[in-house]
Amino acid sequence: MKIETIAVHAGNMNNDSSGAVVQPLVTSTTFKRAEDGGYASGYIYSRSSNPNRTALENVLTKLEGGADATAFSSGNAAGMAVFQSLKPGSHVIAPDDMYHGLRNQLRNLFADILTFDFIDVNDLAILDDYINPHTALIWLETPSNPLLKVTDIKNVADIAKKRKIKVVVDNTFATPICQQPLSLGADLVMHSTTKYLGGHSDVMGGALICKEKDEWWQKIRQVQEYGGAIPSPHDCYMLVRSIKTLPYRMRGHVSNALLLAQYLEAQPQVERVLYPGLYSHPQYDIAKHQMLSFGGMLSFCVKGDADDAKKVINALKLFTQATSLGGVESLIEHRYSVEGPDSKTPKNLLRVSVGLENIEDLIEDISLAINTL
Ligand SMILES: *Cc1c(COP(=O)(O)O)cnc(C)c1O
């Protein structure tokens, strides 16, 4: 089946007698035993599993071409499950521009349990240098947040496989519509489903999708069940509902983002635009090769300093100044202010989550705002 068909159908696993066409919402925390004391339905207690979560995990598995999926209450909870699944003393290699929330998680919660290095994972010589006998995991995030750096997943996976190191890809920016990391050699895909998969800025969630149901995966399943950072049935229901339109929403995000990136690149008030679909992007060739389409996120640097960047934000009417991404409405954010003083993000950079408004309205709004510079 093609991805649009999977998106519409794989979240419906309903087999009740009502004839409901969509997966009904099951809020019951507990499920009835049969006369022999067994659980004929397969459901026992909602922390272990729930019909709406199973439906969500099924559609996520199929979208990423994986073997299984686990859903969590946030993207960070999904990341946490990965780190908790590692043996104490394991070494983790992660990008130097890793999503700051997960970088802070490693630094603040895992400093006594794991060792880690944040490096430029695009430089394979550096990557090779940092691998040691305890290295258990290489974490990738491509395109990255907010610099939109693109990492060649296959190259990294080839190096990792030789050393029996697992590769995880945070696929939040790309979504399975724009990039399929498992087919490029990754072992695990991570999502903040809060973003494009939810798509309407009204659900928090996270997910992991595996290529193989191996021993490591069983441990991750245990972290989900015993750790208990699970999404509610209602959140799962909302996500399944949103995912049905994901392929079509992504087409709109991608086409608007490319047009906005091209427009911005031609403006004298703009120093540079970071978007994997532009020829000027330093890893355009890798992106073209490994992505199915270039995604809906872009960043641009205005000519000037942080104050000039903020001036542009304040002159915008249609773009909302807010964090997060992937919703139908366009959002803009001064990332340096969010990430704090140890951030590598340029102070004149603005990150844009390009929404599904008409592109002519978006361009008109941004052109008025940059003309105030
Ligand atoms: C938002 C985000 C996360 C964290 O997800 P939450 O749902 O906020 O916990 C992780 N990685 C990336 C790339 C993100 O954008």
The ligand as a Tripos MOL2 file, in Angstrom:
@<TRIPOS>MOLECULE
LIG
   15    15     1     0     0
SMALL
NO_CHARGES

@<TRIPOS>ATOM
      1 C1          9.7580   19.1590   19.9190 C.3       1 LIG1
      2 C2         10.9010   18.2770   19.6000 C.ar      1 LIG1
      3 C3         11.3030   17.2620   20.4750 C.ar      1 LIG1
      4 C4         10.6620   17.0610   21.8450 C.3       1 LIG1
      5 O1          9.3250   16.7040   21.7700 O.3       1 LIG1
      6 P1          8.2140   17.1030   22.8680 P.3       1 LIG1
      7 O2          6.9720   16.5340   22.3090 O.co2     1 LIG1
      8 O3          8.2380   18.5980   22.9960 O.co2     1 LIG1
      9 O4          8.6280   16.4680   24.1640 O.co2     1 LIG1
     10 C5         12.3510   16.4480   20.0770 C.ar      1 LIG1
     11 N1         12.9740   16.6230   18.9060 N.ar      1 LIG1
     12 C6         12.6180   17.5950   18.0380 C.ar      1 LIG1
     13 C7         13.3550   17.7550   16.7530 C.3       1 LIG1
     14 C8         11.5760   18.4670   18.3530 C.ar      1 LIG1
     15 O5         11.2450   19.4430   17.5090 O.3       1 LIG1
@<TRIPOS>BOND
     1     1     2 1
     2     2     3 ar
     3     2    14 ar
     4     3     4 1
     5     3    10 ar
     6     4     5 1
     7     5     6 1
     8     6     7 2
     9     6     8 1
    10     6     9 1
    11    10    11 ar
    12    11    12 ar
    13    12    13 1
    14    12    14 ar
    15    14    15 1
@<TRIPOS>SUBSTRUCTURE
     1 LIG1         1 GROUP 0 **** ****
